[in-house]
């Protein structure tokens, strides 16, 4: 399994601002994912972060709102842009080292509150 | 469409009791995982179990892929077992991991 860290662990932000969340893995991984968990809800995949190319976004999520970077095989960032209270969620980074998304491991999450 | 359904949605147990959580899925799967989300939000892998039975201490899981369901058994529950249990499925056909809505477990001393 991989050891995954996220920064920040939590933040409180003002409406209209942006926040960048970092995800660091202790080993090189092929696939990295970003999920959102709204209060009391299940996890929803935002996008797959691809190294060396643009992220692949799921239906309902767009690059302008959630730009993602993947500069190397151990690091990724997710930015939540022009935030509104509806963006208040836990954002989780996930990795799969097998290359086939067979078994995913999750970071500790970033708890975001937008006022 | 592809679906993952978990039951029950909520469960309250007395410490020491046993429980069974169920996950039904709508199609053939490449993988199925059970996770425990603790009260601090951390998702902890419990089992990777696309088929068969596995045990880890007081927890065990069984997936019957042909009948499209998986069961998570918790025996002699403890207060530290409280949290939300998620079933997540990787369906055949290169779809992303799909999470169920979870079972919220509260174990009372």
gemmi code that builds the backbone of each chain (N, CA, C; Angstrom):
import gemmi

chains = {
    "A": [
        ("UNK", (0.823, -1.191, 0.000), (0.000, 0.000, 0.000), (0.863, 1.250, 0.000)),
        ("UNK", (0.280, 2.371, -0.420), (0.997, 3.631, -0.482), (0.622, 4.506, 0.704)),
        ("UNK", (1.575, 5.358, 1.101), (1.302, 6.336, 2.158), (1.036, 7.672, 1.471)),
        ("UNK", (-0.120, 8.233, 1.773), (-0.585, 9.431, 1.079), (-0.797, 10.553, 2.087)),
        ("UNK", (-0.301, 11.727, 1.782), (-0.534, 12.882, 2.639), (-1.217, 13.979, 1.835)),
        ("UNK", (-2.017, 14.770, 2.522), (-2.707, 15.891, 1.894), (-2.502, 17.147, 2.720)),
        ("UNK", (-2.406, 18.270, 2.014), (-2.312, 19.570, 2.666), (-3.246, 20.540, 1.981)),
        ("UNK", (-3.960, 21.405, 2.683), (-4.093, 21.392, 4.137), (-5.041, 20.286, 4.592)),
        ("UNK", (-5.047, 20.003, 5.874), (-5.992, 19.005, 6.386), (-7.396, 19.592, 6.481)),
        ("UNK", (-7.465, 20.892, 6.725), (-8.748, 21.581, 6.763), (-8.531, 23.060, 6.507)),
        ("UNK", (-9.577, 23.731, 6.046), (-9.483, 25.170, 5.837), (-10.877, 25.770, 5.834)),
        ("UNK", (-10.923, 27.018, 6.215), (-12.164, 27.800, 6.141), (-11.890, 28.960, 5.210)),
        ("UNK", (-12.676, 29.086, 4.162), (-12.401, 30.061, 3.120), (-13.613, 30.956, 2.869)),
        ("UNK", (-13.339, 32.097, 2.306), (-14.394, 33.038, 1.967), (-14.923, 32.758, 0.565)),
        ("UNK", (-16.177, 33.032, 0.393), (-16.807, 32.911, -0.930), (-16.020, 33.692, -1.976)),
        ("UNK", (-15.857, 33.124, -3.143), (-15.189, 33.809, -4.246), (-13.687, 33.577, -4.331)),
        ("UNK", (-13.095, 33.010, -3.297), (-11.668, 32.742, -3.315), (-11.401, 31.340, -3.862)),
        ("UNK", (-10.126, 30.998, -3.994), (-9.717, 29.679, -4.486), (-8.788, 29.023, -3.481)),
        ("UNK", (-8.799, 27.709, -3.461), (-7.930, 26.938, -2.574), (-7.279, 25.822, -3.372)),
        ("UNK", (-5.968, 25.662, -3.185), (-5.257, 24.555, -3.828), (-4.904, 23.511, -2.790)),
        ("UNK", (-5.280, 22.268, -3.070), (-5.040, 21.136, -2.187), (-3.924, 20.289, -2.789)),
        ("UNK", (-2.981, 19.898, -1.960), (-1.855, 19.111, -2.433), (-1.978, 17.663, -1.977)),
        ("UNK", (-1.532, 16.769, -2.823), (-1.530, 15.340, -2.522), (-0.146, 14.790, -2.844)),
        ("UNK", (0.493, 14.186, -1.852), (1.840, 13.635, -1.995), (1.808, 12.153, -1.666)),
        ("UNK", (2.445, 11.350, -2.514), (2.514, 9.900, -2.294), (3.963, 9.503, -2.075)),
        ("UNK", (4.180, 8.467, -1.262), (5.549, 8.089, -0.920), (6.199, 7.185, -1.953)),
        ("UNK", (5.510, 6.877, -3.028), (6.066, 6.048, -4.096), (5.441, 6.484, -5.419)),
        ("UNK", (6.078, 6.117, -6.503), (5.533, 6.481, -7.808), (4.286, 5.655, -8.113)),
        ("UNK", (3.255, 6.330, -8.525), (1.996, 5.652, -8.835), (1.529, 6.078, -10.218)),
        ("UNK", (0.879, 5.157, -10.878), (0.391, 5.458, -12.220), (-0.854, 6.331, -12.171)),
        ("UNK", (-1.790, 5.947, -11.330), (-3.095, 6.600, -11.352), (-3.350, 7.340, -10.044)),
        ("UNK", (-3.785, 8.598, -10.175), (-4.192, 9.389, -9.026), (-5.576, 9.941, -9.316)),
        ("UNK", (-6.393, 9.994, -8.276), (-7.783, 10.409, -8.425), (-8.116, 11.465, -7.378)),
        ("UNK", (-9.074, 12.304, -7.712), (-9.612, 13.274, -6.757), (-11.113, 13.035, -6.593)),
        ("UNK", (-11.537, 12.962, -5.312), (-12.933, 12.726, -4.976), (-13.468, 13.877, -4.130)),
        ("UNK", (-14.775, 14.056, -4.180), (-15.463, 14.988, -3.310), (-16.489, 14.223, -2.475)),
        ("UNK", (-16.550, 14.573, -1.207), (-17.572, 13.997, -0.333), (-18.321, 15.144, 0.333)),
        ("UNK", (-19.509, 15.409, -0.152), (-20.326, 16.447, 0.449), (-20.870, 15.956, 1.789)),
        ("UNK", (-21.245, 16.894, 2.674), (-21.660, 16.510, 4.035), (-22.729, 15.428, 4.047)),
        ("UNK", (-22.454, 14.346, 4.766), (-23.407, 13.258, 4.905), (-23.598, 12.414, 3.669)),
        ("UNK", (-22.783, 12.615, 2.660), (-22.954, 11.907, 1.398), (-21.812, 10.923, 1.148)),
        ("UNK", (-21.952, 10.195, 0.049), (-20.915, 9.268, -0.362), (-19.844, 10.013, -1.166)),
        ("UNK", (-18.879, 9.271, -1.667), (-17.791, 9.868, -2.448), (-18.163, 9.911, -3.924)),
        ("UNK", (-17.787, 11.007, -4.558), (-17.999, 11.181, -5.992), (-16.671, 11.513, -6.646)),
        ("UNK", (-16.354, 10.820, -7.708), (-15.099, 11.063, -8.415), (-15.188, 12.373, -9.188)),
        ("UNK", (-14.188, 13.246, -8.961), (-14.113, 14.499, -9.709), (-13.360, 14.260, -11.022)),
        ("UNK", (-12.158, 13.693, -10.891), (-11.324, 13.523, -12.083), (-10.187, 12.556, -11.799)),
        ("UNK", (-9.629, 12.046, -12.877), (-8.413, 11.248, -12.841), (-7.265, 12.149, -13.262)),
        ("UNK", (-6.243, 12.226, -12.412), (-5.094, 13.087, -12.696), (-4.060, 12.292, -13.474)),
        ("UNK", (-3.807, 12.678, -14.686), (-2.893, 11.962, -15.569), (-1.543, 12.681, -15.612)),
        ("UNK", (-0.472, 11.930, -15.461), (0.854, 12.529, -15.517), (1.215, 12.850, -16.944)),
        ("UNK", (1.554, 14.104, -17.185), (1.987, 14.514, -18.511), (0.869, 14.886, -19.462)),
        ("UNK", (-0.360, 14.852, -19.006), (-1.478, 15.253, -19.870), (-2.591, 15.833, -19.006)),
        ("UNK", (-3.610, 16.356, -19.659), (-4.717, 16.956, -18.898), (-5.501, 15.892, -18.138)),
        ("UNK", (-6.091, 16.336, -17.045), (-6.914, 15.439, -16.241), (-8.172, 15.046, -17.007)),
        ("UNK", (-8.715, 13.905, -16.643), (-9.962, 13.417, -17.230), (-11.073, 13.643, -16.224)),
        ("UNK", (-12.038, 14.490, -16.575), (-13.084, 14.881, -15.644), (-14.345, 14.046, -15.825)),
        ("UNK", (-15.019, 13.808, -14.701), (-16.285, 13.090, -14.727), (-17.418, 14.068, -15.053)),
        ("UNK", (-18.538, 13.496, -15.426), (-19.699, 14.305, -15.752), (-20.075, 15.190, -14.568)),
        ("UNK", (-20.286, 16.468, -14.850), (-20.671, 17.410, -13.804), (-19.519, 18.202, -13.219)),
        ("UNK", (-18.306, 17.859, -13.615), (-17.116, 18.560, -13.124), (-16.340, 19.097, -14.321)),
        ("UNK", (-15.874, 20.365, -14.199), (-15.174, 21.002, -15.317), (-13.835, 21.558, -14.877)),
        ("UNK", (-12.936, 21.673, -15.838), (-11.567, 22.084, -15.550), (-11.503, 23.501, -15.013)),
        ("UNK", (-12.374, 24.396, -15.452), (-12.321, 25.784, -14.988), (-12.626, 25.879, -13.494)),
        ("UNK", (-13.463, 25.002, -13.004), (-13.849, 25.016, -11.597), (-12.853, 24.205, -10.745)),
        ("UNK", (-12.352, 23.120, -11.299), (-11.465, 22.218, -10.550), (-10.189, 21.921, -11.348)),
        ("UNK", (-9.357, 22.922, -11.577), (-8.110, 22.639, -12.308), (-7.205, 21.711, -11.508)),
        ("UNK", (-6.563, 20.790, -12.210), (-5.735, 19.760, -11.600), (-4.370, 19.775, -12.260)),
        ("UNK", (-3.344, 19.611, -11.445), (-1.996, 19.433, -11.987), (-1.457, 18.076, -11.565)),
        ("UNK", (-0.577, 17.517, -12.378), (0.096, 16.247, -12.067), (1.498, 16.326, -12.665)),
        ("UNK", (2.385, 17.052, -11.979), (3.710, 17.285, -12.562), (4.620, 16.069, -12.579)),
        ("UNK", (4.361, 15.099, -11.682), (5.193, 13.890, -11.650), (4.380, 12.734, -11.091)),
        ("UNK", (5.043, 11.597, -10.866), (4.323, 10.381, -10.480), (4.054, 10.278, -8.985)),
        ("UNK", (4.435, 11.306, -8.201), (4.210, 11.243, -6.762), (3.401, 12.421, -6.232)),
        ("UNK", (2.950, 13.317, -7.093), (2.362, 14.562, -6.608), (1.246, 15.031, -7.524)),
        ("UNK", (0.209, 15.619, -6.900), (-0.879, 16.222, -7.664), (-1.501, 17.344, -6.842)),
        ("UNK", (-2.091, 18.312, -7.515), (-2.862, 19.347, -6.837), (-4.245, 19.459, -7.457)),
        ("UNK", (-5.192, 19.810, -6.602), (-6.560, 20.126, -7.022), (-6.863, 21.532, -6.521)),
        ("UNK", (-7.323, 22.394, -7.405), (-7.745, 23.733, -7.013), (-9.261, 23.822, -7.080)),
        ("UNK", (-9.849, 24.339, -6.032), (-11.284, 24.619, -6.032), (-11.410, 26.121, -6.263)),
        ("UNK", (-11.934, 26.502, -7.406), (-11.914, 27.903, -7.836), (-13.229, 28.612, -7.552)),
        ("UNK", (-13.115, 29.924, -7.319), (-14.298, 30.770, -7.151), (-15.332, 30.072, -6.263)),
        ("UNK", (-14.923, 29.793, -5.041), (-15.705, 28.925, -4.147), (-17.015, 29.556, -3.694)),
        ("UNK", (-17.980, 28.689, -3.485), (-19.270, 29.052, -2.899), (-19.538, 28.082, -1.747)),
        ("UNK", (-20.495, 28.399, -0.882), (-20.787, 27.486, 0.234), (-21.089, 26.054, -0.205)),
        ("UNK", (-21.604, 25.886, -1.422), (-21.918, 24.541, -1.915), (-20.660, 23.702, -2.142)),
        ("UNK", (-19.505, 24.333, -2.168), (-18.239, 23.598, -2.324), (-17.720, 23.051, -1.004)),
        ("UNK", (-18.389, 23.357, 0.081), (-17.984, 22.827, 1.379), (-18.108, 21.304, 1.352)),
        ("UNK", (-16.977, 20.634, 1.509), (-16.917, 19.180, 1.368), (-15.594, 18.689, 1.928)),
        ("UNK", (-15.461, 17.380, 1.960), (-14.153, 16.770, 2.145), (-13.646, 16.397, 0.755)),
        ("UNK", (-12.414, 16.799, 0.462), (-11.800, 16.465, -0.817), (-10.703, 15.429, -0.534)),
        ("UNK", (-10.782, 14.309, -1.251), (-9.866, 13.203, -0.999), (-9.074, 12.854, -2.251)),
        ("UNK", (-7.813, 12.616, -2.032), (-6.922, 12.128, -3.067), (-6.814, 10.611, -2.916)),
        ("UNK", (-6.761, 9.928, -4.037), (-6.664, 8.472, -4.015), (-5.630, 8.036, -5.046)),
        ("UNK", (-4.968, 6.919, -4.761), (-3.986, 6.401, -5.710), (-4.197, 4.914, -5.915)),
        ("UNK", (-3.751, 4.476, -7.072), (-3.705, 3.047, -7.347), (-2.366, 2.752, -7.994)),
        ("UNK", (-1.595, 1.927, -7.333), (-0.241, 1.682, -7.821), (-0.167, 0.579, -8.854)),
        ("UNK", (-1.278, -0.130, -9.046), (-1.231, -1.275, -9.954), (-1.374, -0.865, -11.408)),
        ("UNK", (-1.911, 0.344, -11.634), (-2.098, 0.805, -13.006), (-3.441, 0.437, -13.594)),
        ("UNK", (-4.251, -0.297, -12.825), (-5.542, -0.734, -13.377), (-6.709, -0.306, -12.501)),
        ("UNK", (-6.440, 0.551, -11.509), (-7.483, 1.031, -10.581), (-8.133, -0.121, -9.833)),
        ("UNK", (-7.418, -1.237, -9.691), (-8.008, -2.372, -8.998), (-8.165, -2.135, -7.512)),
        ("UNK", (-7.159, -1.551, -6.918), (-7.203, -1.340, -5.476), (-6.754, 0.073, -5.194)),
        ("UNK", (-7.639, 0.873, -4.644), (-7.323, 2.264, -4.385), (-7.112, 2.510, -2.903)),
        ("UNK", (-6.180, 3.412, -2.628), (-5.889, 3.844, -1.266), (-6.109, 5.347, -1.193)),
        ("UNK", (-6.641, 5.792, -0.050), (-7.060, 7.175, 0.081), (-6.186, 7.944, 1.059)),
        ("UNK", (-6.004, 9.221, 0.737), (-5.368, 10.132, 1.659), (-6.318, 10.499, 2.780)),
        ("UNK", (-5.826, 11.277, 3.753), (-6.635, 11.624, 4.926), (-7.734, 12.635, 4.636)),
        ("UNK", (-7.692, 13.276, 3.469), (-8.744, 14.224, 3.112), (-8.450, 15.642, 3.554)),
        ("UNK", (-9.095, 16.574, 2.865), (-9.052, 18.001, 3.207), (-10.490, 18.454, 3.451)),
        ("UNK", (-10.735, 18.900, 4.671), (-12.094, 19.332, 5.037), (-12.221, 20.820, 4.772)),
        ("UNK", (-13.016, 21.178, 3.782), (-13.155, 22.568, 3.340), (-14.516, 23.117, 3.752)),
        ("UNK", (-14.484, 24.282, 4.388), (-15.709, 25.012, 4.712), (-15.649, 26.366, 4.026)),
        ("UNK", (-16.690, 26.695, 3.272), (-16.754, 27.972, 2.563), (-17.861, 28.819, 3.186)),
        ("UNK", (-17.488, 30.010, 3.611), (-18.458, 30.885, 4.286), (-19.094, 31.868, 3.313)),
    ],
    "B": [
        ("UNK", (-28.751, 1.646, -15.276), (-27.341, 1.983, -15.169), (-26.672, 1.233, -14.039)),
        ("UNK", (-25.358, 1.428, -13.922), (-24.624, 0.732, -12.873), (-24.975, 1.320, -11.515)),
        ("UNK", (-25.163, 0.450, -10.544), (-25.576, 0.884, -9.221), (-24.894, 0.059, -8.144)),
        ("UNK", (-24.681, 0.715, -7.006), (-24.184, 0.038, -5.819), (-25.109, 0.440, -4.672)),
        ("UNK", (-25.760, -0.530, -4.090), (-26.719, -0.249, -3.026), (-26.292, -0.927, -1.740)),
        ("UNK", (-26.294, -0.160, -0.659), (-25.896, -0.710, 0.634), (-27.072, -0.686, 1.604)),
        ("UNK", (-27.080, -1.695, 2.458), (-28.107, -1.753, 3.488), (-27.548, -2.387, 4.757)),
        ("UNK", (-28.079, -2.007, 5.931), (-29.032, -0.914, 6.118), (-28.323, 0.439, 6.017)),
        ("UNK", (-29.033, 1.529, 5.865), (-28.374, 2.840, 5.837), (-27.827, 3.248, 7.197)),
        ("UNK", (-28.501, 2.844, 8.246), (-28.065, 3.166, 9.601), (-28.217, 1.935, 10.484)),
        ("UNK", (-27.314, 1.825, 11.460), (-27.328, 0.668, 12.349), (-26.779, 1.095, 13.703)),
        ("UNK", (-27.526, 0.770, 14.747), (-27.072, 1.051, 16.111), (-26.923, -0.275, 16.830)),
        ("UNK", (-25.751, -0.485, 17.407), (-25.465, -1.749, 18.066), (-24.995, -1.523, 19.498)),
        ("UNK", (-25.306, -2.480, 20.342), (-24.727, -2.515, 21.671), (-23.331, -3.127, 21.540)),
        ("UNK", (-22.406, -2.620, 22.285), (-21.049, -3.169, 22.265), (-21.100, -4.674, 22.510)),
        ("UNK", (-20.348, -5.425, 21.693), (-20.325, -6.873, 21.824), (-21.236, -7.596, 20.857)),
        ("UNK", (-22.146, -6.858, 20.228), (-23.076, -7.485, 19.281), (-22.389, -7.727, 17.943)),
        ("UNK", (-23.019, -8.593, 17.144), (-22.538, -8.878, 15.796), (-23.435, -8.190, 14.772)),
        ("UNK", (-22.905, -7.956, 13.585), (-23.717, -7.318, 12.546), (-23.285, -7.772, 11.167)),
        ("UNK", (-24.200, -7.632, 10.217), (-23.933, -7.936, 8.820), (-24.367, -6.765, 7.969)),
        ("UNK", (-23.446, -6.267, 7.164), (-23.726, -5.180, 6.243), (-23.728, -5.756, 4.829)),
        ("UNK", (-24.646, -5.252, 4.012), (-24.817, -5.816, 2.675), (-24.541, -4.783, 1.601)),
        ("UNK", (-23.986, -5.268, 0.485), (-23.726, -4.437, -0.690), (-24.222, -5.197, -1.912)),
        ("UNK", (-25.178, -4.632, -2.616), (-25.668, -5.209, -3.872), (-25.148, -4.378, -5.042)),
        ("UNK", (-24.762, -5.038, -6.092), (-24.272, -4.302, -7.258), (-24.939, -4.844, -8.520)),
        ("UNK", (-24.969, -3.971, -9.518), (-25.880, -4.207, -10.642), (-25.265, -4.944, -11.827)),
        ("UNK", (-23.924, -5.143, -11.820), (-23.313, -5.711, -13.018), (-22.041, -6.471, -12.634)),
        ("UNK", (-21.401, -7.062, -13.615), (-20.160, -7.794, -13.365), (-19.082, -6.837, -12.868)),
        ("UNK", (-18.253, -7.337, -11.961), (-17.248, -6.465, -11.343), (-15.840, -6.998, -11.551)),
        ("UNK", (-14.888, -6.044, -11.642), (-13.472, -6.384, -11.626), (-12.928, -6.366, -10.205)),
        ("UNK", (-13.524, -5.533, -9.373), (-13.022, -5.376, -8.017), (-14.131, -4.876, -7.117)),
        ("UNK", (-14.036, -5.228, -5.848), (-14.932, -4.693, -4.840), (-14.106, -4.444, -3.592)),
        ("UNK", (-14.269, -3.271, -3.027), (-13.549, -2.927, -1.806), (-14.536, -2.502, -0.729)),
        ("UNK", (-14.200, -2.838, 0.509), (-14.910, -2.326, 1.670), (-13.981, -1.349, 2.382)),
        ("UNK", (-14.567, -0.191, 2.754), (-13.829, 0.836, 3.473), (-14.571, 1.179, 4.771)),
        ("UNK", (-13.793, 1.617, 5.753), (-14.360, 2.192, 6.969), (-13.912, 3.651, 7.028)),
        ("UNK", (-14.880, 4.563, 7.123), (-14.546, 5.971, 7.296), (-14.747, 6.324, 8.758)),
        ("UNK", (-13.669, 6.646, 9.434), (-13.758, 6.939, 10.866), (-14.340, 8.343, 11.077)),
        ("UNK", (-14.637, 8.684, 12.299), (-15.277, 9.991, 12.566), (-14.428, 11.181, 12.133)),
        ("UNK", (-13.145, 11.012, 11.897), (-12.292, 12.093, 11.435), (-12.225, 12.167, 9.909)),
        ("UNK", (-12.936, 11.304, 9.242), (-13.017, 11.354, 7.789), (-12.042, 10.462, 7.055)),
        ("UNK", (-11.135, 9.817, 7.759), (-10.146, 8.959, 7.108), (-10.801, 7.695, 6.582)),
        ("UNK", (-10.512, 7.377, 5.315), (-10.998, 6.150, 4.704), (-9.956, 5.063, 4.861)),
        ("UNK", (-10.351, 3.976, 5.464), (-9.419, 2.888, 5.747), (-9.845, 1.663, 4.951)),
        ("UNK", (-8.891, 1.114, 4.177), (-9.189, -0.109, 3.427), (-9.422, -1.271, 4.384)),
        ("UNK", (-10.519, -1.962, 4.207), (-10.774, -3.157, 4.999), (-10.476, -4.410, 4.186)),
        ("UNK", (-11.104, -4.494, 3.020), (-10.944, -5.679, 2.181), (-10.961, -5.295, 0.711)),
        ("UNK", (-10.137, -6.011, -0.030), (-10.207, -6.051, -1.484), (-10.747, -7.435, -1.801)),
        ("UNK", (-12.008, -7.524, -2.291), (-12.640, -8.837, -2.344), (-13.594, -8.940, -3.531)),
        ("UNK", (-13.071, -9.112, -4.751), (-13.950, -9.272, -5.905), (-14.729, -10.581, -5.886)),
        ("UNK", (-14.233, -11.560, -5.113), (-14.965, -12.817, -4.957), (-14.408, -13.554, -3.751)),
        ("UNK", (-15.164, -14.516, -3.250), (-14.668, -15.348, -2.167), (-14.866, -14.740, -0.796)),
        ("UNK", (-14.134, -15.277, 0.165), (-14.250, -14.878, 1.561), (-12.878, -14.542, 2.123)),
        ("UNK", (-12.829, -13.470, 2.923), (-11.597, -13.089, 3.617), (-11.936, -12.744, 5.053)),
        ("UNK", (-10.941, -12.937, 5.919), (-11.137, -12.585, 7.317), (-9.934, -11.808, 7.802)),
        ("UNK", (-10.220, -10.820, 8.678), (-9.164, -10.044, 9.299), (-9.624, -9.709, 10.708)),
        ("UNK", (-9.195, -10.533, 11.667), (-9.605, -10.310, 13.048), (-11.101, -10.492, 13.228)),
        ("UNK", (-11.747, -9.455, 13.765), (-13.191, -9.545, 14.006), (-14.011, -9.277, 12.765)),
        ("UNK", (-13.366, -8.887, 11.688), (-14.065, -8.574, 10.446), (-13.859, -9.686, 9.431)),
        ("UNK", (-14.915, -9.936, 8.679), (-14.791, -10.830, 7.529), (-15.717, -10.337, 6.431)),
        ("UNK", (-15.417, -10.751, 5.213), (-16.227, -10.325, 4.082), (-16.373, -11.475, 3.108)),
        ("UNK", (-17.521, -11.509, 2.460), (-17.805, -12.514, 1.444), (-18.426, -11.825, 0.249)),
        ("UNK", (-17.917, -12.122, -0.932), (-18.520, -11.631, -2.165), (-18.941, -12.813, -3.016)),
        ("UNK", (-20.211, -12.799, -3.421), (-20.732, -13.809, -4.344), (-20.984, -13.082, -5.662)),
        ("UNK", (-19.984, -13.105, -6.517), (-20.034, -12.291, -7.732), (-21.178, -12.718, -8.658)),
        ("UNK", (-21.445, -14.018, -8.704), (-22.496, -14.510, -9.606), (-23.865, -14.015, -9.176)),
        ("UNK", (-24.039, -13.750, -7.893), (-25.330, -13.250, -7.389), (-25.267, -11.756, -7.091)),
        ("UNK", (-24.127, -11.138, -7.355), (-23.977, -9.681, -7.301), (-24.253, -9.090, -5.928)),
        ("UNK", (-23.595, -9.680, -4.925), (-23.672, -9.061, -3.613), (-22.418, -9.381, -2.818)),
        ("UNK", (-22.185, -8.545, -1.816), (-21.090, -8.758, -0.885), (-21.601, -8.470, 0.518)),
        ("UNK", (-21.051, -9.179, 1.484), (-21.435, -9.012, 2.881), (-20.201, -8.714, 3.718)),
        ("UNK", (-20.355, -7.800, 4.643), (-19.298, -7.496, 5.611), (-19.826, -7.863, 6.992)),
        ("UNK", (-19.091, -8.741, 7.674), (-19.478, -9.184, 9.006), (-18.584, -8.527, 10.044)),
        ("UNK", (-19.212, -7.993, 11.067), (-18.477, -7.437, 12.199), (-18.906, -8.225, 13.434)),
        ("UNK", (-17.967, -8.877, 14.078), (-18.303, -9.642, 15.275), (-17.771, -8.919, 16.514)),
        ("UNK", (-18.451, -9.157, 17.622), (-18.044, -8.577, 18.915), (-17.718, -7.096, 18.761)),
        ("UNK", (-18.674, -6.330, 18.274), (-18.422, -4.937, 17.922), (-17.898, -4.126, 19.112)),
        ("UNK", (-17.083, -3.129, 18.782), (-16.501, -2.219, 19.759), (-16.851, -0.780, 19.370)),
        ("UNK", (-16.749, 0.113, 20.332), (-17.109, 1.514, 20.045), (-16.228, 2.092, 18.939)),
        ("UNK", (-15.007, 1.595, 18.823), (-14.101, 2.080, 17.777), (-14.507, 1.615, 16.381)),
        ("UNK", (-15.479, 0.717, 16.307), (-16.004, 0.304, 15.000), (-16.984, 1.334, 14.432)),
        ("UNK", (-17.369, 2.288, 15.227), (-18.325, 3.303, 14.763), (-17.766, 4.069, 13.568)),
        ("UNK", (-18.681, 4.526, 12.727), (-18.284, 5.264, 11.529), (-19.163, 4.837, 10.378)),
        ("UNK", (-18.720, 5.151, 9.176), (-19.471, 4.791, 7.977), (-18.695, 3.738, 7.199)),
        ("UNK", (-19.398, 2.702, 6.798), (-18.797, 1.620, 6.012), (-19.265, 1.755, 4.568)),
        ("UNK", (-18.290, 1.865, 3.670), (-18.587, 2.008, 2.255), (-18.171, 0.759, 1.497)),
        ("UNK", (-19.017, 0.396, 0.569), (-18.696, -0.591, -0.438), (-18.400, 0.184, -1.728)),
        ("UNK", (-17.324, -0.161, -2.417), (-16.968, 0.502, -3.668), (-16.656, -0.551, -4.714)),
        ("UNK", (-17.197, -0.354, -5.885), (-17.125, -1.379, -6.921), (-16.488, -0.840, -8.188)),
        ("UNK", (-15.592, -1.621, -8.739), (-15.028, -1.328, -10.061), (-15.703, -2.284, -11.035)),
        ("UNK", (-16.610, -1.729, -11.825), (-17.336, -2.556, -12.767), (-16.477, -2.872, -13.986)),
        ("UNK", (-16.759, -3.992, -14.621), (-16.072, -4.362, -15.855), (-16.343, -3.295, -16.911)),
        ("UNK", (-15.354, -3.003, -17.737), (-15.563, -2.017, -18.785), (-14.891, -0.691, -18.505)),
        ("UNK", (-13.884, -0.680, -17.644), (-13.052, 0.507, -17.437), (-13.822, 1.705, -16.905)),
        ("UNK", (-14.793, 1.471, -16.050), (-15.509, 2.569, -15.408), (-14.782, 2.936, -14.113)),
        ("UNK", (-14.992, 4.156, -13.621), (-14.338, 4.502, -12.348), (-14.970, 3.762, -11.181)),
        ("UNK", (-14.268, 3.784, -10.051), (-14.767, 3.156, -8.837), (-16.080, 3.823, -8.432)),
        ("UNK", (-17.108, 3.026, -8.178), (-18.427, 3.547, -7.812), (-18.691, 3.200, -6.357)),
        ("UNK", (-19.001, 4.217, -5.567), (-19.254, 4.025, -4.146), (-20.744, 3.894, -3.872)),
        ("UNK", (-21.073, 3.016, -2.911), (-22.421, 3.014, -2.377), (-22.598, 4.194, -1.434)),
        ("UNK", (-23.811, 4.330, -0.918), (-24.100, 5.465, -0.034), (-23.646, 5.214, 1.395)),
        ("UNK", (-23.237, 3.998, 1.693), (-22.668, 3.726, 2.999), (-23.677, 3.249, 4.026)),
        ("UNK", (-23.158, 2.585, 5.052), (-23.927, 2.216, 6.242), (-23.282, 2.930, 7.419)),
        ("UNK", (-24.077, 3.749, 8.100), (-23.572, 4.470, 9.271), (-23.790, 3.613, 10.501)),
        ("UNK", (-22.691, 3.179, 11.117), (-22.733, 2.302, 12.284), (-22.386, 3.075, 13.547)),
        ("UNK", (-23.223, 2.920, 14.541), (-22.941, 3.491, 15.867), (-22.933, 2.347, 16.866)),
        ("UNK", (-21.807, 2.183, 17.555), (-21.696, 1.147, 18.570), (-21.708, 1.834, 19.928)),
        ("UNK", (-22.660, 1.411, 20.762), (-22.874, 2.065, 22.051), (-22.340, 1.189, 23.172)),
        ("UNK", (-21.621, 1.809, 24.085), (-21.038, 1.064, 25.218), (-22.111, 0.651, 26.218)),
    ],
}
model = gemmi.Model(1)
for chain_id, residues in chains.items():
    chain = gemmi.Chain(chain_id)
    for i, (resn, *xyz) in enumerate(residues, 1):
        res = gemmi.Residue()
        res.name, res.seqid = resn, gemmi.SeqId(i, " ")
        for name, pos in zip(("N", "CA", "C"), xyz):
            atom = gemmi.Atom()
            atom.name, atom.element = name, gemmi.Element(name[0])
            atom.pos, atom.b_iso = gemmi.Position(*pos), 0.0
            res.add_atom(atom)
        chain.add_residue(res)
    model.add_chain(chain)
structure = gemmi.Structure()
structure.add_model(model)
structure.setup_entities()
